Structures are given as structure tokens and as C-alpha cells.
Amino acid sequence: MRIIELRHNQTRTNKMLNIVPVFIGVYYSFLYLLFYFLIIFSIK
């Protein structure tokens, strides 16, 4: 019983870890776009 419970927790943490890089990617792409627009407006 204990081993099954542990495996269930591992799969849950793996799902969480798979979600984390997606959030980081979205966050960085958003910052990049914001920076890009700031540069364009500063040139104009």
C-alpha cells in the first residue's frame, strides 16, 4: 500500500514539474514582448 501511495505522489509531482517550464516560458515571452514594445515606442 505504501509503495502505491508513493508512486501516486511521484506522478502528481511530475505533472506539476511539467507545468512549471510552461509557466516560465510564457512569463519570459511576455517580458520579451513588453521589452520589445518599449524599445519601439522609445525609438518613435
Kinemage of the C-alpha trace (Angstrom):
@kinemage 1
@onewidth
@group {chain A} dominant
@subgroup {mainchain}
@vectorlist {calphas} color= white
{ca met a 1} P 0.000 0.000 0.000
{ca arg a 2} L 2.790 2.402 0.931
{ca ile a 3} L 4.620 1.938 -2.396
{ca ile a 4} L 1.446 2.606 -4.427
{ca glu a 5} L 0.808 5.775 -2.423
{ca leu a 6} L 4.379 6.960 -3.017
{ca arg a 7} L 4.114 6.311 -6.771
{ca his a 8} L 0.862 8.270 -6.891
{ca asn a 9} L 2.582 11.222 -5.219
{ca gln a 10} L 5.505 10.966 -7.668
{ca thr a 11} L 3.210 11.131 -10.700
{ca arg a 12} L 1.470 14.151 -9.188
{ca thr a 13} L 4.790 15.968 -8.611
{ca asn a 14} L 5.949 15.050 -12.136
{ca lys a 15} L 2.781 16.628 -13.575
{ca met a 16} L 3.469 19.765 -11.529
{ca leu a 17} L 7.095 19.859 -12.737
{ca asn a 18} L 5.911 19.512 -16.343
{ca ile a 19} L 3.621 22.537 -15.873
{ca val a 20} L 6.359 24.752 -14.344
{ca pro a 21} L 8.538 25.178 -17.500
{ca val a 22} L 5.434 26.181 -19.486
{ca phe a 23} L 4.684 28.960 -16.974
{ca ile a 24} L 8.330 30.112 -17.107
{ca gly a 25} L 8.249 30.125 -20.919
{ca val a 26} L 5.032 32.167 -21.031
{ca tyr a 27} L 6.406 34.596 -18.413
{ca tyr a 28} L 9.669 35.168 -20.303
{ca ser a 29} L 7.919 35.536 -23.681
{ca phe a 30} L 5.577 38.127 -22.099
{ca leu a 31} L 8.543 40.069 -20.659
{ca tyr a 32} L 10.312 39.904 -24.044
{ca leu a 33} L 7.252 41.291 -25.861
{ca leu a 34} L 6.881 44.061 -23.262
{ca phe a 35} L 10.574 44.993 -23.656
{ca tyr a 36} L 10.231 44.905 -27.468
{ca phe a 37} L 7.243 47.280 -27.415
{ca leu a 38} L 9.053 49.641 -25.031
{ca ile a 39} L 12.015 49.830 -27.447
{ca ile a 40} L 9.706 50.524 -30.425
{ca phe a 41} L 7.892 53.318 -28.571
{ca ser a 42} L 11.159 54.842 -27.311
{ca ile a 43} L 12.508 54.975 -30.910
{ca lys a 44} L 9.311 56.732 -32.082
